[in-house]
Amino acid sequence: MDHTFPVRVYYEDTDMGGIVYYANYLRYIERARSDWVRSLGIDQNAMREKDGVVFAVRRVAAEYLLPARFDDELLVRTRVKAVTGARLMLTQDIVRGDAVLFQAEVTVVRIAEGGAPARLPANIRRQIHEPRGQ
């Protein structure tokens, strides 16, 4: 299941060279992941308040391929690579038209208060694999 999230590059996103500052690509993919989780019907605030657990990024491997610039219209594509009992592995690309500007592999885990690992519940694993409404 692919999820897409539009991003517009604002002046504040750019560096002195007029291109998107490298750390902002991580912000863009974070926004896209949050939007994707919300689209699955997973309420992260309720999960934190009720169960005392949150999602956390454990690993990011990123490649910066081409620069994005002020006022570009970008699209972040999020795809599930694998789901285990404790980990969610995603690929995320940022594209402008047909050009891939940025690629990342992201590992997300669920942690309890204090940082202890927590398993991904079966219902969340199902939601990730089944498109909404099925």
Secondary structure, DSSP 8 states (H G I E B T S, - for coil): -EEEEEEE--GGGB-TTSBB-HHHHHHHHHHHHHHHHHHTT--HHHHHHHHSEEEEEEEEEEEE-S--BTT-EEEEEEEEEEE-SSEEEEEEEEEETTEEEEEEEEEEEEEETTS-EE---HHHHHHHHS-TT-
